[in-house]
Amino acid sequence: MQLKTTCVTLALLVLGGAANADENLFGYVRGSEVLPKGAGEFYQWFTQRSDKGSGMYRAIDSKTEIEFGVTDRFQISAELNAMSLKTSGLVIDGYLPADKKFGLRLQSVELAVKYNFLSPAKDDFGLSGSASFEYGVLDVHSGQKKTEYELETQVLAQKYFMEGQIVWVGNVGVRAAYEQRKAIANLPQNFDWPTDPEMEISTKIGTGLSYRFMPNWYIGAEILHETEFETEVGQERWSLFGGPTLHYGGDKWWSSLTYFQQLRGGGEKYLGQTDTGLHLIEKTKNEIRLKVGYNF
């Protein structure tokens, strides 16, 4: 048994095209691997969110992240998040007060930690826990000014099959946020824009499966279910997204491209919303995410 485990571990580390530690095979779900002690990784993400079923809505999110392996089981990271937004012909009571257009602006900063309990290469099944704290200054939906404090914890599972040719990951997470919007002048008549502090709690469950179809190249699919509860309204929304991912992993850098489509959703709807089977107030119909990572 020990010999078998050692052989599998070596195969995962040296076979051409095998994923490196904490290499993101997916756009939205994360694996359990961590960086080894002293290793670092730089990420750049871009996510486009578009189409609320009416008018014009397009947001681009930018995430710049640095990770560092403190030990072989524990890593830390810091993130700088920005966003750009273009909306027109769409006003949603309490969420989108007016047409808005701006280029990339600072949206939030985030610190995170990740601890690996079991390694998918060495222990046959991977299991990690992560926690992150985020301080935000812009609302990611409307682009309006808002102060936000957010804490998120996740359990991350991962397993290799066929000596790493197939990779499965599963995530369960809980997020708690304290938010307060800034007042806006010249709002539409009778427009609801609450500025009292709000508390939100949301959960997410996601999974993904990826297949290495040639050296360094993976193709896969992932799915993510999220639901959110707010102070006064209870369950405010839920959504189910899914889509394909294409991944390339080299010796020093890697990249992943994911197309995510909202499959189902529910909760609050805006006046005149025609897609009754989707949640289109805080979510959109489509998302495209590009990730690029560099190991150093």
C-alpha positions as CSV (number, residue, x, y, z in Angstrom):
1,M,0.0,0.0,0.0
2,Q,2.8,2.4,0.9
3,L,4.6,1.6,-2.4
4,K,1.4,2.3,-4.4
5,T,0.9,5.6,-2.7
6,T,4.5,6.6,-3.3
7,C,4.2,5.7,-7.0
8,V,1.0,7.7,-7.4
9,T,2.5,10.7,-5.7
10,L,5.5,10.6,-8.0
11,A,3.3,10.2,-11.1
12,L,1.3,13.3,-10.1
13,L,4.4,15.4,-9.6
14,V,6.4,14.5,-12.6
15,L,4.1,13.4,-15.4
16,G,3.9,15.9,-18.2
17,G,0.7,17.9,-17.8
18,A,0.0,17.0,-14.2
19,A,-1.4,19.9,-12.2
20,N,0.9,21.8,-9.9
21,A,0.1,22.6,-6.2
22,D,-2.9,25.0,-6.0
23,E,-3.1,25.3,-9.7
24,N,-6.7,26.4,-10.6
25,L,-8.2,23.8,-13.0
26,F,-11.5,25.6,-12.6
27,G,-12.9,29.1,-12.7
28,Y,-15.1,29.0,-9.6
29,V,-14.5,25.9,-7.5
30,R,-11.1,25.5,-5.8
31,G,-8.9,22.5,-5.1
32,S,-7.5,21.4,-1.8
33,E,-3.8,21.6,-2.7
34,V,-1.6,24.3,-1.2
35,L,1.8,25.8,-2.2
36,P,4.9,24.1,-0.7
37,K,6.9,26.1,1.9
38,G,8.7,29.1,0.4
39,A,6.8,28.9,-2.9
40,G,4.8,31.8,-4.3
41,E,2.2,32.3,-6.9
42,F,0.8,35.4,-8.7
43,Y,-2.8,35.4,-10.1
44,Q,-4.7,37.7,-12.4
45,W,-8.4,37.1,-12.9
46,F,-10.9,38.9,-15.2
47,T,-14.6,38.1,-15.0
48,Q,-17.3,39.5,-17.3
49,R,-20.9,39.5,-16.0
50,S,-23.5,40.4,-18.5
51,D,-27.3,40.4,-19.4
52,K,-30.0,41.0,-16.8
53,G,-32.8,40.3,-19.3
54,S,-33.5,44.0,-19.9
55,G,-31.6,47.1,-20.9
56,M,-27.8,46.8,-21.0
57,Y,-25.6,45.5,-18.2
58,R,-21.9,44.6,-18.3
59,A,-19.5,44.4,-15.4
60,I,-15.9,43.4,-15.5
61,D,-14.2,42.3,-12.3
62,S,-10.5,42.2,-11.8
63,K,-8.7,40.2,-9.1
64,T,-4.9,40.5,-8.5
65,E,-3.7,38.0,-6.0
66,I,-0.4,36.9,-4.4
67,E,-0.1,33.6,-2.5
68,F,2.8,32.3,-0.4
69,G,3.4,28.9,1.2
70,V,4.3,29.5,4.9
71,T,4.7,25.7,5.5
72,D,4.0,22.7,3.3
73,R,0.4,22.7,4.7
74,F,-0.4,26.4,5.3
75,Q,-0.5,29.3,2.8
76,I,-1.5,33.0,3.0
77,S,-2.7,35.3,0.3
78,A,-3.6,38.9,-0.4
79,E,-6.0,40.2,-3.1
80,L,-6.7,43.6,-4.7
81,N,-10.1,43.7,-6.4
82,A,-11.4,46.2,-9.0
83,M,-14.4,46.5,-11.2
84,S,-15.7,48.4,-14.2
85,L,-19.4,48.9,-15.1
86,K,-21.7,49.9,-17.9
87,T,-25.4,50.0,-17.5
88,S,-28.2,51.6,-19.5
89,G,-31.9,51.4,-19.8
90,L,-32.3,49.4,-16.7
91,V,-33.5,50.7,-13.3
92,I,-34.1,48.2,-10.4
93,D,-35.7,49.5,-7.3
94,G,-33.3,49.2,-4.4
95,Y,-30.4,48.0,-6.6
96,L,-29.7,49.9,-9.8
97,P,-30.7,53.6,-9.3
98,A,-29.6,54.9,-12.7
99,D,-27.4,54.4,-15.8
100,K,-23.8,54.2,-14.9
101,K,-20.5,53.9,-16.7
102,F,-16.9,53.9,-15.4
103,G,-13.6,52.1,-16.0
104,L,-11.7,50.0,-13.5
105,R,-12.0,51.2,-9.9
106,L,-10.9,49.8,-6.6
107,Q,-13.7,47.6,-5.2
108,S,-12.2,45.8,-2.3
109,V,-9.1,44.3,-0.6
110,E,-8.9,40.8,0.8
111,L,-6.7,38.6,3.0
112,A,-7.0,34.8,3.1
113,V,-5.5,31.7,4.7
114,K,-5.7,28.0,3.6
115,Y,-4.7,24.9,5.6
116,N,-4.3,21.5,4.1
117,F,-5.4,18.6,6.3
118,L,-5.1,15.8,3.8
119,S,-3.2,15.8,0.5
120,P,-4.9,14.3,-2.6
121,A,-1.6,13.1,-3.9
122,K,-0.2,11.6,-0.7
123,D,-3.3,10.6,1.3
124,D,-5.5,9.5,-1.7
125,F,-8.1,12.2,-0.7
126,G,-7.5,15.9,-0.3
127,L,-9.2,18.1,2.3
128,S,-8.4,21.7,3.2
129,G,-10.1,24.6,5.1
130,S,-9.9,28.3,4.0
131,A,-11.0,31.6,5.5
132,S,-10.9,35.1,4.0
133,F,-11.7,38.6,5.2
134,E,-12.7,41.3,2.7
135,Y,-13.2,45.1,3.1
136,G,-15.2,46.6,0.2
137,V,-15.9,50.2,-0.9
138,L,-18.1,49.6,-4.0
139,D,-21.2,47.6,-4.5
140,V,-20.4,44.9,-7.1
141,H,-23.9,45.1,-8.6
142,S,-24.6,48.9,-9.0
143,G,-21.1,50.3,-8.7
144,Q,-22.4,52.7,-6.0
145,K,-20.4,53.5,-2.9
146,K,-20.9,51.0,-0.1
147,T,-18.9,49.9,3.0
148,E,-18.7,46.1,3.4
149,Y,-17.0,43.8,5.8
150,E,-17.1,40.1,4.7
151,L,-15.9,36.9,6.2
152,E,-16.0,33.6,4.3
153,T,-15.0,30.1,5.3
154,Q,-14.8,27.1,3.0
155,V,-14.2,23.3,3.1
156,L,-12.3,22.2,0.0
157,A,-12.1,18.5,-1.1
158,Q,-10.2,17.0,-4.0
159,K,-9.5,13.6,-5.5
160,Y,-7.3,12.3,-8.3
161,F,-8.3,9.4,-10.5
162,M,-6.3,7.5,-13.2
163,E,-3.0,8.9,-11.7
164,G,-4.2,12.4,-12.0
165,Q,-5.7,12.3,-15.5
166,I,-9.1,13.0,-13.9
167,V,-9.5,15.5,-11.1
168,W,-12.6,16.0,-9.0
169,V,-13.1,18.9,-6.5
170,G,-15.9,19.8,-4.2
171,N,-16.5,23.0,-2.1
172,V,-18.9,24.0,0.7
173,G,-18.8,27.6,1.9
174,V,-20.5,30.1,4.2
175,R,-20.2,33.8,3.9
176,A,-21.3,36.5,6.4
177,A,-21.3,40.2,5.4
178,Y,-22.1,43.5,7.1
179,E,-23.0,46.2,4.6
180,Q,-24.0,49.9,4.6
181,R,-24.8,51.8,1.4
182,K,-24.0,55.5,1.0
183,A,-26.7,58.0,0.4
184,I,-27.3,59.1,-3.2
185,A,-28.5,62.5,-4.4
186,N,-31.2,63.0,-7.1
187,L,-32.7,59.5,-6.9
188,P,-35.8,58.7,-9.1
189,Q,-39.1,59.6,-7.4
190,N,-40.2,57.0,-4.8
191,F,-37.0,55.0,-5.4
192,D,-36.1,52.7,-2.5
193,W,-32.4,53.0,-1.5
194,P,-32.0,51.9,2.1
195,T,-28.9,53.2,3.9
196,D,-29.4,51.4,7.2
197,P,-26.8,48.7,8.0
198,E,-27.7,45.2,6.6
199,M,-26.5,41.7,7.5
200,E,-26.3,39.0,4.9
201,I,-25.5,35.3,5.2
202,S,-25.0,33.1,2.1
203,T,-24.0,29.5,1.5
204,K,-22.5,27.9,-1.6
205,I,-22.0,24.4,-2.8
206,G,-19.9,23.6,-5.9
207,T,-18.2,20.8,-7.7
208,G,-16.2,20.2,-10.8
209,L,-14.6,17.4,-12.8
210,S,-11.6,17.9,-15.1
211,Y,-10.0,15.5,-17.6
212,R,-6.4,15.8,-19.0
213,F,-6.9,15.1,-22.7
214,M,-3.3,15.8,-23.8
215,P,-0.1,16.8,-21.9
216,N,-0.7,20.2,-20.1
217,W,-4.3,20.5,-21.3
218,Y,-7.5,19.8,-19.3
219,I,-11.2,20.1,-20.2
220,G,-13.9,20.0,-17.6
221,A,-17.2,21.3,-16.2
222,E,-18.2,22.9,-12.9
223,I,-21.4,23.8,-11.2
224,L,-22.2,26.2,-8.3
225,H,-25.3,26.7,-6.2
226,E,-25.6,29.9,-4.0
227,T,-28.3,31.1,-1.7
228,E,-28.4,34.3,0.3
229,F,-30.4,35.4,3.4
230,E,-30.8,39.1,4.4
231,T,-31.8,40.9,7.5
232,E,-35.4,41.8,6.8
233,V,-36.5,39.6,3.8
234,G,-35.2,36.2,4.8
235,Q,-34.1,34.2,1.7
236,E,-33.4,36.9,-0.8
237,R,-32.1,34.9,-3.7
238,W,-30.7,31.6,-5.0
239,S,-29.0,30.7,-8.2
240,L,-27.5,27.7,-10.0
241,F,-24.6,28.3,-12.5
242,G,-22.8,25.8,-14.6
243,G,-20.5,25.6,-17.6
244,P,-17.3,24.2,-19.2
245,T,-13.7,25.1,-18.3
246,L,-10.5,24.8,-20.5
247,H,-7.2,24.8,-18.6
248,Y,-3.5,24.9,-19.7
249,G,-0.8,24.2,-17.2
250,G,2.9,24.7,-17.9
251,D,6.0,24.5,-15.7
252,K,5.9,28.1,-14.5
253,W,2.5,29.4,-15.5
254,W,-1.1,28.3,-16.2
255,S,-4.4,29.6,-17.4
256,S,-8.1,28.7,-17.1
257,L,-11.1,29.9,-19.2
258,T,-14.6,29.3,-17.9
259,Y,-18.0,30.1,-19.4
260,F,-20.7,30.1,-16.7
261,Q,-24.4,30.3,-17.5
262,Q,-27.2,30.7,-15.0
263,L,-29.3,27.5,-15.3
264,R,-31.9,28.3,-12.6
265,G,-32.6,31.0,-10.0
266,G,-35.2,32.4,-7.7
267,G,-36.0,35.0,-5.1
268,E,-36.7,38.7,-5.6
269,K,-37.5,39.8,-9.1
270,Y,-37.5,43.3,-10.6
271,L,-40.6,44.9,-12.1
272,G,-41.0,43.8,-15.7
273,Q,-38.6,40.8,-15.5
274,T,-39.5,38.3,-18.1
275,D,-37.1,35.4,-17.2
276,T,-39.1,34.0,-14.3
277,G,-36.8,31.0,-13.9
278,L,-33.7,33.1,-13.2
279,H,-32.5,35.5,-10.5
280,L,-31.4,38.7,-12.4
281,I,-31.3,41.4,-9.7
282,E,-27.9,40.6,-8.2
283,K,-26.9,37.9,-10.8
284,T,-26.7,37.9,-14.6
285,K,-27.4,35.3,-17.2
286,N,-23.8,34.8,-18.2
287,E,-20.3,35.0,-16.8
288,I,-16.9,34.5,-18.5
289,R,-13.8,34.1,-16.3
290,L,-10.2,34.1,-17.4
291,K,-7.5,33.2,-14.8
292,V,-3.7,33.4,-15.4
293,G,-1.2,32.2,-12.7
294,Y,2.6,32.4,-12.5
295,N,4.6,30.3,-10.0
296,F,7.8,31.8,-8.5
